[in-house]
Amino acid sequence: MAANEGLKLVERGEDGVDLAFRADVLAGLSEAQKAIPARWLYDDAGSQLFEDITGIPEYYPTRAETEILRERGVQFAEAIGPGRAVVEFGSGSSVKTPLLLNAIAPGAYVPLDISGDFLRAAAADLVVQFPGLPIHPVEADFTKHVALPDEVASMPKLGFFPGSTIGNMVPRTAVDLLREMRGTLGDEAMLLIGMDLIKDVGVLEAAYDDAAGVTGEFNLNLARRINRELDGTIPVEKLRHVARWDDLYARIEMHLEAQEDLSFSVAGSDFTMTKGETIHTENSHKFDQRSSYMMLLSAGWTPCERWTDSDGRFSLILAEAAIPRSAP
């Protein structure tokens, strides 16, 4: 069964610019600590670079999570049951998705992603692998409310949020997103979510600053995207990729650091950076069992199963939509 063309929910101006992208960039570059939300790293070029990152030796999360998905399929099927519409938030290339779909006999698959061309190409690949499965791609910013296709409205849902993408958000934003997912998926929904675990700082920093420089290119691509889509004049060659561990927040931070004083414009607005000043582009929070459970509970999800890879580097947690209660 062919995938439909999908819903396109990205709002664009008359010039074709993603209005949310422009607003976030202009606001972020105007702050004392310049910062741009990590979701804008993932245009088509950024999405492809991230797929390249998942294959580098230092980047363990994809291998660890894939190990869990391959080896725990029977347990997933028992805990989740058949017939659910799998709604994947930020599906990317959907390379892990077949492992889950093969395990649980879903009723439909709804990939959500902000990168439309990448999304539809991945959906088309899955049509070949799962010819009898209804597939409904939705081009959207999943950090905001998303209306699911009518075709899956009456089906019980399983949210799938792999890759520890939840770690890219500060705690309040992560809880807000998980609550939004709870509302989108419905009262009988389940959520299978990946969360990376706290470990040796050297291992963590190497995973986000690899020797081949692939992660650096991924980070710098954001500046190139701004130049291309927002008429920017950022001198990309004068920026440096930086990845560092912040123990207070239990996270790796990625920054673009100015190598000298800079002046540039974006969408008609002028900006400056002094040497050593940075644009904060991504957080990657790491968790232990208690912190991951507390985040889910705060957002209306009750953890019911948890799996880790053989080296204890990564976790996949299955949670159920909590029933609202007025008292303890």
KOLBA-538602 format. One record per residue (C-alpha): residue number from 1; residue in one letter; x negated, y negated, z. Coordinates in nm, 3 decimals, m for minus. Last residue first. Example, Ala and Ser with C-alpha at 12.3 -4.5 7.8 and 13.67 -1.06 7.14 Angstrom:
% KOLBA-538602
<2 's' <m1.367 0.106 0.714>>,
<1 'a' <m1.230 0.450 0.780>>,
% end
This chain:
% KOLBA-538602
<328 'p' <0.389 m1.083 4.581>>,
<327 'a' <0.653 m1.333 4.463>>,
<326 's' <0.817 m1.462 4.143>>,
<325 'r' <0.680 m1.186 3.927>>,
<324 'p' <0.602 m1.185 3.554>>,
<323 'i' <0.534 m0.836 3.415>>,
<322 'a' <0.169 m0.813 3.317>>,
<321 'a' <0.082 m0.742 2.954>>,
<320 'e' <m0.139 m0.434 2.965>>,
<319 'a' <m0.518 m0.424 2.952>>,
<318 'l' <m0.778 m0.208 2.778>>,
<317 'i' <m1.138 m0.312 2.841>>,
<316 'l' <m1.436 m0.249 2.614>>,
<315 's' <m1.773 m0.300 2.782>>,
<314 'f' <m2.132 m0.365 2.675>>,
<313 'r' <m2.487 m0.297 2.793>>,
<312 'g' <m2.435 0.007 3.015>>,
<311 'd' <m2.689 0.217 2.822>>,
<310 's' <m2.438 0.489 2.724>>,
<309 'd' <m2.180 0.234 2.611>>,
<308 't' <m1.912 0.110 2.850>>,
<307 'w' <m1.540 0.190 2.887>>,
<306 'r' <m1.265 0.030 3.095>>,
<305 'e' <m0.900 0.125 3.140>>,
<304 'c' <m0.593 m0.035 3.303>>,
<303 'p' <m0.668 m0.407 3.326>>,
<302 't' <m0.353 m0.613 3.396>>,
<301 'w' <m0.310 m0.914 3.166>>,
<300 'g' <m0.131 m1.237 3.259>>,
<299 'a' <m0.412 m1.486 3.205>>,
<298 's' <m0.561 m1.492 3.555>>,
<297 'l' <m0.562 m1.112 3.558>>,
<296 'l' <m0.774 m1.104 3.244>>,
<295 'm' <m1.030 m1.350 3.380>>,
<294 'm' <m1.044 m1.170 3.716>>,
<293 'y' <m1.104 m0.837 3.542>>,
<292 's' <m1.399 m0.974 3.345>>,
<291 's' <m1.551 m1.138 3.654>>,
<290 'r' <m1.514 m0.821 3.862>>,
<289 'q' <m1.656 m0.583 3.602>>,
<288 'd' <m1.963 m0.793 3.524>>,
<287 'f' <m1.968 m1.057 3.255>>,
<286 'k' <m2.180 m1.246 3.003>>,
<285 'h' <m2.089 m1.580 2.851>>,
<284 's' <m2.202 m1.660 2.498>>,
<283 'n' <m2.186 m2.035 2.448>>,
<282 'e' <m2.214 m2.198 2.108>>,
<281 't' <m2.294 m2.519 1.921>>,
<280 'h' <m2.443 m2.768 2.167>>,
<279 'i' <m2.588 m3.047 1.952>>,
<278 't' <m2.923 m3.139 2.100>>,
<277 'e' <m3.146 m3.432 2.190>>,
<276 'g' <m3.520 m3.355 2.182>>,
<275 'k' <m3.604 m3.653 1.959>>,
<274 't' <m3.318 m3.902 1.975>>,
<273 'm' <m2.997 m3.843 1.786>>,
<272 't' <m2.793 m4.100 1.596>>,
<271 'f' <m2.444 m4.113 1.445>>,
<270 'd' <m2.255 m4.308 1.180>>,
<269 's' <m1.894 m4.240 1.077>>,
<268 'g' <m1.785 m4.217 0.711>>,
<267 'a' <m1.696 m3.847 0.721>>,
<266 'v' <m2.033 m3.770 0.883>>,
<265 's' <m2.328 m4.010 0.886>>,
<264 'f' <m2.694 m3.975 0.979>>,
<263 's' <m2.970 m4.123 1.194>>,
<262 'l' <m3.239 m3.908 1.354>>,
<261 'd' <m3.522 m3.948 1.605>>,
<260 'e' <m3.753 m3.646 1.575>>,
<259 'q' <m3.730 m3.267 1.609>>,
<258 'a' <m3.359 m3.288 1.686>>,
<257 'e' <m3.234 m2.972 1.861>>,
<256 'l' <m2.945 m2.757 1.738>>,
<255 'h' <m2.819 m2.567 2.042>>,
<254 'm' <m2.716 m2.214 2.138>>,
<253 'e' <m2.636 m2.136 2.502>>,
<252 'i' <m2.661 m1.790 2.659>>,
<251 'r' <m2.430 m1.756 2.955>>,
<250 'a' <m2.399 m1.671 3.322>>,
<249 'y' <m2.276 m2.023 3.409>>,
<248 'l' <m2.533 m2.085 3.681>>,
<247 'd' <m2.786 m1.858 3.508>>,
<246 'd' <m2.808 m2.065 3.191>>,
<245 'w' <m3.003 m1.860 2.932>>,
<244 'r' <m3.149 m2.034 2.628>>,
<243 'a' <m3.118 m2.030 2.247>>,
<242 'v' <m3.261 m2.315 2.035>>,
<241 'h' <m3.236 m2.361 1.657>>,
<240 'r' <m3.437 m2.659 1.530>>,
<239 'l' <m3.316 m2.963 1.336>>,
<238 'k' <m3.531 m3.179 1.105>>,
<237 'e' <m3.472 m2.958 0.800>>,
<236 'v' <m3.098 m3.010 0.844>>,
<235 'p' <m3.122 m3.385 0.783>>,
<234 'i' <m2.752 m3.456 0.855>>,
<233 't' <m2.606 m3.660 0.567>>,
<232 'g' <m2.245 m3.548 0.597>>,
<231 'd' <m1.976 m3.577 0.332>>,
<230 'l' <m1.741 m3.371 0.551>>,
<229 'e' <m1.732 m3.038 0.365>>,
<228 'r' <m2.090 m3.004 0.241>>,
<227 'n' <m2.278 m3.196 0.508>>,
<226 'i' <m2.072 m3.041 0.787>>,
<225 'r' <m2.127 m2.696 0.636>>,
<224 'r' <m2.501 m2.754 0.621>>,
<223 'a' <m2.499 m2.854 0.988>>,
<222 'l' <m2.307 m2.537 1.075>>,
<221 'n' <m2.547 m2.334 0.862>>,
<220 'l' <m2.821 m2.431 1.108>>,
<219 'n' <m2.674 m2.193 1.366>>,
<218 'f' <m2.652 m1.897 1.128>>,
<217 'e' <m3.000 m1.976 0.996>>,
<216 'g' <m3.134 m1.967 1.353>>,
<215 't' <m2.956 m1.637 1.411>>,
<214 'v' <m3.135 m1.491 1.109>>,
<213 'g' <m3.475 m1.616 1.224>>,
<212 'a' <m3.662 m1.289 1.163>>,
<211 'a' <m3.788 m1.278 1.524>>,
<210 'd' <m3.439 m1.300 1.668>>,
<209 'd' <m3.318 m1.591 1.880>>,
<208 'y' <m2.977 m1.485 2.010>>,
<207 'a' <m3.056 m1.119 2.086>>,
<206 'a' <m3.404 m1.220 2.202>>,
<205 'e' <m3.251 m1.444 2.470>>,
<204 'l' <m3.034 m1.164 2.607>>,
<203 'v' <m3.306 m0.898 2.619>>,
<202 'g' <m3.543 m1.140 2.791>>,
<201 'v' <m3.273 m1.237 3.041>>,
<200 'd' <m3.224 m0.877 3.155>>,
<199 'k' <m2.853 m0.790 3.178>>,
<198 'i' <m2.505 m0.936 3.229>>,
<197 'l' <m2.244 m0.749 3.024>>,
<196 'd' <m2.074 m0.826 2.694>>,
<195 'm' <m1.694 m0.820 2.691>>,
<194 'g' <m1.485 m0.653 2.421>>,
<193 'i' <m1.106 m0.664 2.439>>,
<192 'l' <m0.830 m0.409 2.379>>,
<191 'l' <m0.500 m0.581 2.460>>,
<190 'm' <m0.161 m0.417 2.518>>,
<189 'a' <0.182 m0.555 2.443>>,
<188 'e' <0.517 m0.471 2.597>>,
<187 'd' <0.603 m0.831 2.689>>,
<186 'g' <0.499 m0.995 2.366>>,
<185 'l' <0.195 m1.032 2.139>>,
<184 't' <0.204 m1.407 2.088>>,
<183 'g' <0.275 m1.491 2.453>>,
<182 'r' <m0.002 m1.269 2.587>>,
<181 'm' <m0.236 m1.399 2.318>>,
<180 'e' <m0.163 m1.753 2.434>>,
<179 'r' <m0.241 m1.646 2.791>>,
<178 'l' <m0.570 m1.496 2.672>>,
<177 'l' <m0.649 m1.822 2.493>>,
<176 'd' <m0.578 m2.034 2.801>>,
<175 'v' <m0.794 m1.801 3.013>>,
<174 'a' <m1.080 m1.836 2.765>>,
<173 't' <m1.040 m2.213 2.757>>,
<172 'r' <m1.058 m2.234 3.137>>,
<171 'p' <m1.357 m1.998 3.146>>,
<170 'v' <m1.569 m2.171 2.880>>,
<169 'm' <m1.538 m1.997 2.547>>,
<168 'n' <m1.791 m1.800 2.342>>,
<167 'g' <m1.758 m1.510 2.586>>,
<166 'i' <m1.408 m1.433 2.453>>,
<165 't' <m1.586 m1.342 2.129>>,
<164 's' <m1.717 m1.039 2.318>>,
<163 'g' <m1.738 m0.851 1.986>>,
<162 'p' <m1.386 m0.713 1.987>>,
<161 'f' <m1.046 m0.881 2.030>>,
<160 'f' <m0.779 m0.627 1.935>>,
<159 'g' <m0.423 m0.708 2.042>>,
<158 'l' <m0.198 m0.405 2.041>>,
<157 'k' <0.163 m0.483 1.961>>,
<156 'p' <0.500 m0.311 1.997>>,
<155 'm' <0.693 m0.350 1.671>>,
<154 's' <1.001 m0.569 1.626>>,
<153 'a' <0.821 m0.873 1.482>>,
<152 'v' <0.582 m0.673 1.263>>,
<151 'e' <0.732 m0.754 0.921>>,
<150 'd' <0.821 m1.106 1.031>>,
<149 'p' <0.454 m1.202 1.017>>,
<148 'l' <0.300 m1.328 1.342>>,
<147 'a' <0.334 m1.692 1.447>>,
<146 'v' <m0.003 m1.817 1.566>>,
<145 'h' <m0.054 m2.049 1.863>>,
<144 'k' <m0.404 m2.198 1.871>>,
<143 't' <m0.738 m2.028 1.932>>,
<142 'f' <m0.643 m1.798 1.644>>,
<141 'd' <m0.726 m2.065 1.388>>,
<140 'a' <m0.534 m1.921 1.095>>,
<139 'e' <m0.547 m1.723 0.773>>,
<138 'v' <m0.306 m1.433 0.835>>,
<137 'p' <m0.363 m1.092 0.677>>,
<136 'h' <m0.062 m0.852 0.669>>,
<135 'i' <m0.162 m0.488 0.619>>,
<134 'p' <0.100 m0.211 0.597>>,
<133 'l' <m0.085 0.123 0.629>>,
<132 'g' <m0.031 0.393 0.368>>,
<131 'p' <m0.344 0.320 0.163>>,
<130 'f' <m0.576 0.309 0.468>>,
<129 'q' <m0.933 0.306 0.333>>,
<128 'v' <m0.848 0.127 0.008>>,
<127 'v' <m0.621 m0.120 0.187>>,
<126 'l' <m0.904 m0.176 0.434>>,
<125 'd' <m1.126 m0.316 0.162>>,
<124 'a' <m0.850 m0.556 0.054>>,
<123 'a' <m0.818 m0.678 0.413>>,
<122 'a' <m1.192 m0.751 0.425>>,
<121 'a' <m1.172 m0.953 0.103>>,
<120 'r' <m0.866 m1.138 0.235>>,
<119 'l' <m1.037 m1.239 0.557>>,
<118 'f' <m1.363 m1.348 0.393>>,
<117 'd' <m1.168 m1.570 0.155>>,
<116 'g' <m0.961 m1.713 0.441>>,
<115 's' <m1.227 m1.786 0.705>>,
<114 'i' <m1.009 m1.882 1.004>>,
<113 'd' <m0.925 m1.521 1.083>>,
<112 'l' <m0.626 m1.313 1.187>>,
<111 'p' <m0.599 m0.946 1.084>>,
<110 'v' <m0.250 m0.792 1.116>>,
<109 'y' <m0.247 m0.411 1.090>>,
<108 'a' <0.066 m0.196 1.086>>,
<107 'g' <0.222 0.112 1.250>>,
<106 'p' <m0.102 0.230 1.409>>,
<105 'a' <m0.228 0.591 1.423>>,
<104 'i' <m0.460 0.546 1.728>>,
<103 'a' <m0.805 0.681 1.642>>,
<102 'n' <m0.835 0.606 1.272>>,
<101 'l' <m0.723 0.248 1.330>>,
<100 'l' <m0.983 0.200 1.604>>,
<99 'l' <m1.278 0.324 1.400>>,
<98 'p' <m1.143 0.147 1.094>>,
<97 't' <m1.154 m0.188 1.281>>,
<96 'k' <m1.523 m0.197 1.359>>,
<95 'v' <m1.620 m0.338 1.017>>,
<94 's' <m1.327 m0.585 1.013>>,
<93 's' <m1.528 m0.832 0.802>>,
<92 'g' <m1.426 m1.121 1.026>>,
<91 's' <m1.123 m1.017 1.234>>,
<90 'g' <m1.098 m1.326 1.452>>,
<89 'f' <m0.803 m1.193 1.655>>,
<88 'e' <m0.701 m0.845 1.544>>,
<87 'v' <m0.330 m0.767 1.573>>,
<86 'v' <m0.275 m0.390 1.568>>,
<85 'a' <0.094 m0.317 1.519>>,
<84 'r' <0.165 m0.020 1.743>>,
<83 'g' <0.289 0.314 1.615>>,
<82 'p' <0.081 0.561 1.812>>,
<81 'g' <m0.023 0.570 2.181>>,
<80 'i' <m0.252 0.328 2.363>>,
<79 'a' <m0.400 0.531 2.651>>,
<78 'e' <m0.402 0.872 2.481>>,
<77 'a' <m0.519 0.736 2.146>>,
<76 'f' <m0.794 0.529 2.309>>,
<75 'q' <m0.913 0.834 2.505>>,
<74 'v' <m0.936 1.039 2.185>>,
<73 'g' <m1.127 0.759 2.014>>,
<72 'r' <m1.385 0.721 2.289>>,
<71 'e' <m1.702 0.818 2.102>>,
<70 'r' <m1.678 0.607 1.790>>,
<69 'l' <m1.531 0.296 1.951>>,
<68 'i' <m1.781 0.311 2.239>>,
<67 'e' <m2.078 0.349 2.003>>,
<66 't' <m1.947 0.063 1.790>>,
<65 'e' <m1.949 m0.159 2.099>>,
<64 'a' <m2.313 m0.079 2.172>>,
<63 'r' <m2.424 m0.120 1.811>>,
<62 't' <m2.241 m0.451 1.778>>,
<61 'p' <m2.371 m0.585 2.110>>,
<60 'y' <m2.744 m0.491 2.058>>,
<59 'y' <m2.879 m0.782 1.851>>,
<58 'e' <m3.258 m0.745 1.879>>,
<57 'p' <m3.293 m0.495 1.591>>,
<56 'i' <m3.097 m0.702 1.335>>,
<55 'g' <m2.779 m0.548 1.191>>,
<54 't' <m2.517 m0.757 1.371>>,
<53 'i' <m2.704 m1.070 1.264>>,
<52 'd' <m2.637 m0.997 0.896>>,
<51 'e' <m2.263 m0.987 0.968>>,
<50 'f' <m2.310 m1.322 1.139>>,
<49 'l' <m2.477 m1.456 0.826>>,
<48 'q' <m2.177 m1.344 0.621>>,
<47 's' <m1.936 m1.520 0.855>>,
<46 'g' <m2.151 m1.832 0.845>>,
<45 'a' <m2.148 m1.838 0.465>>,
<44 'd' <m1.770 m1.788 0.454>>,
<43 'd' <m1.712 m2.048 0.726>>,
<42 'y' <m1.768 m1.918 1.076>>,
<41 'l' <m1.982 m2.164 1.273>>,
<40 'w' <m1.667 m2.373 1.315>>,
<39 'r' <m1.540 m2.132 1.581>>,
<38 'a' <m1.830 m2.235 1.804>>,
<37 'p' <m1.671 m2.566 1.900>>,
<36 'i' <m1.903 m2.864 1.831>>,
<35 'a' <m2.104 m3.036 2.103>>,
<34 'k' <m2.303 m3.358 2.145>>,
<33 'q' <m2.381 m3.414 2.508>>,
<32 'a' <m2.291 m3.782 2.547>>,
<31 'e' <m1.992 m3.726 2.320>>,
<30 's' <m1.944 m3.885 1.977>>,
<29 'l' <m2.076 m3.582 1.785>>,
<28 'g' <m1.804 m3.370 1.942>>,
<27 'a' <m1.518 m3.602 1.850>>,
<26 'l' <m1.627 m3.634 1.489>>,
<25 'v' <m1.687 m3.261 1.458>>,
<24 'd' <m1.360 m3.160 1.624>>,
<23 'a' <m1.151 m3.400 1.415>>,
<22 'r' <m1.314 m3.294 1.088>>,
<21 'f' <m1.267 m2.924 1.161>>,
<20 'a' <m0.905 m2.977 1.270>>,
<19 'l' <m0.827 m3.161 0.947>>,
<18 'd' <m0.969 m2.890 0.721>>,
<17 'v' <m1.073 m3.103 0.425>>,
<16 'g' <m0.886 m3.058 0.095>>,
<15 'd' <m0.903 m3.428 0.003>>,
<14 'e' <m0.529 m3.464 0.061>>,
<13 'g' <m0.577 m3.331 0.412>>,
<12 'r' <m0.572 m2.966 0.517>>,
<11 'e' <m0.377 m2.775 0.781>>,
<10 'v' <m0.484 m2.410 0.813>>,
<9 'l' <m0.180 m2.182 0.841>>,
<8 'k' <m0.217 m1.973 0.528>>,
<7 'l' <m0.007 m1.657 0.560>>,
<6 'g' <m0.125 m1.344 0.388>>,
<5 'e' <m0.159 m1.242 0.025>>,
<4 'n' <0.007 m0.910 0.104>>,
<3 'a' <m0.209 m0.604 0.152>>,
<2 'a' <m0.148 m0.332 m0.101>>,
<1 'm' <0.000 0.000 0.000>>,
% end
